Amino acid sequence: MKKWWYGGLVFMVLAGCANGEDSTENESEEQEFTDETDDISEENTEETDGGSTDSEDQEELVIDDGEDTDQMQFVTQISDEESGLTVGNDEILSMLNDLIENSRTNEIGDEGQVRAQYSGLFLTDETNLLYGVFLLSNRTEEAMTNIGITLSVATEDDVLFDNKSIYLDQEHFGILEPDTVMPVYVELDINQLESVEELSDSRQETTYISDVMFDVPGENPDSRDPEGFEVGYRPEYIMAQANEENREGQWEESAPELEYVLPDNIDQGDISTALIHVEQIVDLAAMESIDNDISIFWAGVAEQDGNGEDWKGIFLLMNRTGEDFQNIEFGFTLEDENGETVFENQSISLPEEEFGVLRDGTMMPVSITVPEEGEAVFMGIIEQYGAVYRFESWEAE
């Protein structure tokens, strides 16, 4: 597991942002995406107050010792939240939140404009990955999503990057409401690590933002995925998404083909809501099946009987033995992950006239009644705890 290193200290962030500069080029050209093309529209459809400017304005984030009635609010990306990261448990987000809380509103961006500032923080594994952490502020009266921006960062002696196009869609970034600030994570070349470290120490950079384009939430919520743009999401989230896609691909390639069939005593036209859910996880269950063996999988679904009294947990019984089985009887134990017992060595009987035949290469749902004394533990499994289960015996014809 790679460790993420946080560049900069709290003092560095505060002092650094006081020294850095940011500039907006053509800031009045904030544009909406249109339905006519997948590319970013060149037509100017949204104009912020304050007009355009080519100047480089000094930005000083200073500690606020007075009351600010229009305090800017720091908010996290959806990609932060999906990664399980919050202001309370992540050092980077906590430092950024403190920075915004301790700064005057009129020192964060400009009235009527969208601005980007380097925070003085970066993320790196010191080997392959490097991300600069920027702050994107919205001091317009318009909520924005599916945002496209062009970003550049330079010092007197060097250009860190020039005209890097960043895209932030609603699904992963969220909505940038008026008077809010969100982090943006910009991927850099790992060979620039030394330059980024020096920059974070000296804070003599100028950040340029131009070609700010966006959708109004609700009018066109779909992501555009425009060509030539990089995403600005949390790197841990990007890697998690890539790993998930890789796992899904591996499942598709390696999952055994097991046919999902219903027991004879369940009519195809009388399928319960619980069984509809079971059908959605059959591929996952198949991955847990065992070659040349009988296996069972907890579907994570429960339903009550027709009288609304007894609870039944639904399991998938899977056959990869090369043989067919009928008149099945097995002993079964179910516990929660804390070792609390729902039932122990409960005898399960599946007669052929009711259940049918468990053919090779198939999986069937099995409803197992939960005894009254085990209901509390069982509901804990449903609501919070994982299930631990095992065969105690197996007999079949």
C-alpha positions in Angstrom: 0.0 0.0 0.0 1.4 3.4 -1.0 1.6 6.1 1.5 0.5 9.6 0.5 2.9 12.3 1.6 1.5 15.7 2.4 3.7 18.6 1.3 3.6 21.7 3.4 2.6 22.5 6.9 -0.3 24.6 8.3 2.0 27.6 8.6 3.2 27.1 5.1 -0.3 27.0 3.8 -1.3 30.3 5.5 1.9 32.1 4.7 2.2 30.5 1.2 -1.2 31.6 0.1 -0.4 35.1 1.3 2.6 35.2 -1.0 1.2 33.5 -4.1 -0.6 35.3 -6.9 -3.5 34.3 -9.1 -4.6 35.8 -12.3 -7.7 35.4 -14.4 -7.5 35.6 -18.1 -10.8 36.2 -19.9 -12.7 35.6 -16.8 -15.8 37.1 -18.3 -15.9 34.3 -20.8 -17.6 31.8 -18.4 -19.6 29.6 -20.8 -22.2 26.8 -20.6 -21.9 23.6 -22.4 -24.5 23.2 -25.1 -26.3 20.1 -26.6 -25.0 20.8 -30.1 -21.6 19.2 -29.6 -19.6 17.0 -27.2 -16.7 19.5 -27.3 -16.6 22.6 -25.2 -18.7 25.3 -26.7 -16.8 28.5 -27.9 -20.0 30.5 -27.6 -20.1 32.9 -24.7 -23.4 32.2 -22.8 -22.6 33.1 -19.2 -20.9 36.3 -18.2 -19.8 37.1 -14.7 -20.0 40.5 -13.1 -16.8 42.5 -13.1 -15.8 42.1 -16.7 -12.5 40.6 -18.1 -9.0 41.3 -16.9 -5.5 40.4 -18.0 -4.0 41.7 -14.8 -2.1 39.8 -12.2 -3.7 40.6 -8.8 -1.9 39.9 -5.6 -4.0 37.6 -3.4 -3.4 37.7 0.4 -5.3 35.3 2.5 -5.1 36.8 6.0 -6.4 35.7 9.3 -9.9 37.2 9.9 -10.1 39.0 13.2 -13.5 40.5 12.5 -17.0 39.4 11.7 -17.6 38.3 8.0 -21.3 38.2 7.1 -20.6 36.4 3.8 -18.1 33.8 4.9 -16.9 31.5 2.1 -17.6 27.9 2.9 -15.2 25.0 2.2 -16.9 22.0 0.7 -15.4 18.6 -0.4 -15.7 16.9 -3.7 -17.9 13.8 -4.1 -14.6 12.0 -4.9 -13.3 12.9 -1.5 -16.5 11.6 0.1 -16.5 8.4 -2.0 -12.9 7.8 -0.8 -14.1 8.0 2.8 -12.2 11.3 3.4 -13.7 14.1 5.4 -12.5 17.3 7.1 -12.5 15.3 10.3 -10.3 12.4 9.2 -8.1 13.7 6.4 -5.2 16.0 7.1 -5.3 17.8 3.7 -9.0 18.5 3.9 -8.7 19.7 7.5 -5.9 22.1 6.6 -7.8 23.5 3.6 -10.9 23.9 5.7 -9.0 25.8 8.4 -7.4 28.0 5.7 -10.8 29.1 4.4 -12.4 29.5 7.9 -9.5 31.8 8.9 -9.5 33.9 5.7 -11.6 37.0 4.8 -14.1 36.4 2.1 -12.8 39.4 0.0 -9.4 37.7 0.0 -10.6 34.5 -1.6 -11.0 35.1 -5.3 -12.8 38.1 -6.7 -16.4 39.2 -6.5 -18.4 37.9 -9.5 -15.7 35.5 -10.7 -14.4 32.0 -10.5 -10.8 31.8 -9.3 -8.2 29.1 -8.8 -5.4 29.3 -6.2 -2.6 26.9 -5.4 -3.0 25.8 -1.8 0.7 25.1 -1.1 -0.1 21.4 -0.6 0.6 18.4 -2.8 0.1 14.7 -2.7 2.8 12.2 -3.8 4.1 8.7 -3.3 7.6 10.0 -4.2 7.8 7.4 -6.9 5.2 7.6 -9.6 2.4 10.0 -8.7 2.3 13.8 -7.9 -0.8 15.9 -7.5 -1.0 19.6 -6.7 -3.9 20.7 -4.5 -5.7 23.8 -5.8 -8.7 25.7 -4.4 -11.5 26.6 -6.8 -13.7 29.4 -5.5 -17.1 30.6 -6.8 -18.0 34.2 -6.0 -20.7 34.5 -8.7 -24.4 34.1 -8.1 -24.6 31.0 -10.3 -24.3 27.4 -9.1 -22.1 25.4 -11.5 -21.5 21.8 -12.5 -19.7 19.9 -15.3 -17.0 22.6 -15.0 -14.2 23.0 -17.5 -11.2 25.2 -16.8 -7.8 26.0 -18.3 -5.1 26.3 -15.6 -1.5 27.5 -15.7 1.1 28.0 -13.0 4.3 29.9 -13.4 7.1 31.6 -11.4 9.5 34.3 -12.5 12.0 31.6 -13.6 9.9 28.6 -14.5 6.5 27.4 -15.8 5.2 24.5 -13.7 2.5 23.8 -16.3 0.8 25.8 -19.1 -2.8 25.6 -20.3 -3.8 22.4 -18.6 -7.4 21.7 -19.3 -9.3 20.3 -16.2 -12.8 18.8 -16.2 -15.0 18.4 -13.1 -18.3 16.6 -13.7 -21.3 16.5 -11.5 -21.0 12.7 -10.7 -17.5 12.9 -9.2 -17.0 16.6 -8.4 -20.5 17.7 -7.4 -21.9 21.2 -7.6 -19.9 24.4 -6.9 -22.5 26.6 -5.2 -22.1 30.4 -4.9 -19.7 31.4 -2.1 -18.1 28.0 -1.8 -14.6 26.7 -2.3 -13.7 23.2 -3.4 -10.4 21.4 -3.7 -9.1 20.4 -7.2 -6.4 17.8 -7.6 -4.1 18.4 -10.6 -1.9 15.6 -11.8 1.7 16.6 -12.4 4.8 14.9 -13.7 6.7 13.1 -10.9 9.9 14.6 -12.3 8.6 18.0 -11.1 8.5 17.0 -7.5 11.6 19.0 -6.6 10.1 22.1 -8.3 6.8 21.6 -6.5 8.6 21.3 -3.1 10.5 24.5 -3.8 7.3 26.2 -5.0 5.5 25.2 -1.8 8.3 26.6 0.3 8.7 29.9 -1.6 5.1 30.5 -2.7 6.2 32.9 -5.5 3.9 31.4 -8.1 1.2 33.0 -10.2 -1.9 30.9 -11.0 -3.8 31.7 -14.2 -7.3 30.4 -14.9 -9.1 31.0 -18.2 -11.9 29.6 -20.3 -14.2 28.8 -17.4 -17.2 26.8 -18.7 -20.0 25.0 -16.9 -23.5 23.7 -16.9 -26.3 25.0 -14.7 -27.4 22.2 -12.4 -30.6 20.7 -13.5 -30.5 22.0 -17.0 -28.0 19.6 -18.3 -26.7 17.3 -15.6 -25.1 14.7 -17.8 -21.3 14.5 -17.8 -19.6 15.6 -21.1 -16.2 13.8 -20.9 -14.8 16.3 -23.4 -11.6 15.3 -25.3 -8.3 16.8 -24.2 -9.4 17.4 -20.6 -7.9 15.8 -17.4 -10.0 15.1 -14.4 -9.3 17.0 -11.2 -10.4 14.4 -8.6 -8.8 12.9 -5.5 -6.0 10.5 -6.7 -7.1 7.8 -4.2 -10.5 7.9 -5.8 -9.2 7.7 -9.3 -7.1 4.6 -8.4 -10.1 3.0 -6.6 -12.2 3.5 -9.7 -9.5 1.9 -11.8 -9.2 -1.0 -9.5 -12.9 -1.5 -9.4 -13.1 -1.6 -13.2 -10.2 -4.0 -13.3 -11.9 -6.3 -10.8 -15.1 -6.2 -12.8 -13.1 -7.1 -15.9 -11.5 -10.0 -14.0 -15.0 -11.2 -12.8 -16.2 -11.2 -16.4 -13.2 -13.1 -17.5 -13.0 -15.6 -14.7 -16.5 -16.0 -13.2 -17.8 -19.5 -13.8 -21.0 -19.7 -15.8 -23.6 -20.9 -13.4 -27.3 -20.9 -14.4 -29.6 -19.2 -12.0 -32.8 -21.4 -11.6 -35.7 -21.2 -9.3 -36.9 -24.1 -7.1 -39.9 -26.0 -8.4 -42.1 -24.6 -5.6 -41.6 -21.0 -6.8 -43.7 -19.9 -9.8 -41.9 -17.7 -12.3 -44.7 -15.2 -12.2 -44.7 -14.9 -8.5 -41.2 -13.7 -7.7 -40.8 -11.7 -4.5 -38.9 -8.4 -4.2 -36.3 -10.2 -2.3 -35.7 -12.7 -5.1 -35.5 -9.9 -7.6 -32.6 -8.5 -5.5 -30.9 -11.9 -5.5 -30.9 -12.0 -9.3 -28.8 -8.9 -9.2 -25.9 -10.5 -7.3 -25.7 -13.9 -9.0 -22.4 -13.0 -10.8 -20.8 -12.0 -7.4 -22.1 -15.3 -5.9 -20.6 -17.3 -8.8 -17.2 -15.9 -8.0 -17.4 -17.4 -4.5 -18.4 -20.8 -5.8 -15.9 -23.7 -5.5 -14.8 -25.9 -8.3 -15.7 -29.6 -7.9 -17.8 -28.8 -4.8 -21.1 -27.6 -3.4 -21.0 -24.1 -2.0 -23.4 -21.7 -0.4 -23.5 -17.9 -0.5 -25.4 -15.4 1.7 -27.4 -13.1 -0.6 -27.7 -10.4 2.0 -31.5 -10.5 1.6 -34.3 -11.4 4.1 -38.0 -11.6 3.9 -40.9 -12.5 6.2 -43.3 -15.4 5.6 -46.8 -14.9 4.5 -48.0 -14.4 8.0 -45.5 -11.7 8.7 -44.0 -13.7 11.6 -40.9 -15.7 10.9 -37.9 -14.2 9.1 -36.1 -16.1 6.3 -32.7 -15.5 5.1 -32.0 -16.2 1.4 -28.9 -18.1 0.4 -27.7 -19.3 -3.0 -26.9 -23.0 -3.2 -24.3 -23.6 -6.0 -23.3 -26.9 -7.6 -20.0 -27.3 -9.5 -19.4 -31.0 -8.7 -20.2 -32.4 -12.1 -23.2 -34.3 -10.7 -26.9 -33.6 -10.1 -28.4 -33.8 -6.6 -32.0 -34.3 -5.3 -33.6 -34.9 -1.9 -30.9 -32.8 -0.2 -30.4 -32.5 3.5 -27.6 -30.5 5.2 -26.7 -29.2 8.6 -26.0 -25.4 8.6 -24.7 -22.9 11.0 -25.1 -19.1 10.8 -23.3 -16.5 13.0 -22.5 -12.9 12.9 -18.9 -11.7 12.5 -18.7 -11.3 16.3 -19.4 -15.0 16.8 -23.0 -14.5 18.0 -25.1 -17.4 16.8 -28.3 -17.2 14.8 -28.6 -21.0 14.6 -26.2 -23.8 14.9 -26.3 -27.1 12.9 -29.8 -26.4 11.8 -31.2 -29.2 9.6 -32.3 -28.0 6.2 -34.4 -30.4 4.1 -35.0 -29.8 0.3 -37.2 -32.7 -1.0 -37.2 -33.2 -4.7 -41.0 -32.8 -5.0 -40.7 -29.2 -3.6 -37.2 -28.1 -4.4 -36.5 -30.0 -7.6 -33.1 -31.2 -8.7 -29.9 -29.2 -8.1 -28.3 -29.8 -11.5 -24.6 -29.4 -12.1 -23.6 -25.9 -13.2 -26.6 -24.2 -11.5 -27.4 -22.1 -8.5 -30.7 -22.0 -6.6 -32.1 -19.7 -3.9 -32.8 -21.3 -0.6 -34.9 -19.7 2.1 -33.8 -20.7 5.6 -36.1 -19.9 8.5 -34.6 -18.0 11.4 -35.6 -19.3 14.9 -37.1 -16.7 17.2 -34.2 -16.9 19.6 -31.8 -16.0 16.8 -33.8 -13.1 15.3 -31.9 -10.3 17.2 -28.5 -11.5 16.0 -29.9 -12.0 12.5 -31.2 -8.5 12.3 -27.8 -7.3 13.4 -26.3 -9.1 10.3 -28.9 -7.4 8.1 -28.3 -3.9 9.5 -24.6 -3.9 10.5 -22.6 -7.1 10.9 -21.3 -9.5 8.3 -22.5 -13.1 8.2 -20.3 -16.2 8.9 -21.8 -19.5 7.9 -20.7 -23.1 7.2 -22.0 -26.5 6.3 -22.0 -29.0 9.2 -23.1 -32.0 7.1 -24.4 -32.9 3.6 -26.5 -35.8 2.3 -28.2 -36.1 -1.1 -29.2 -38.5 -3.7 
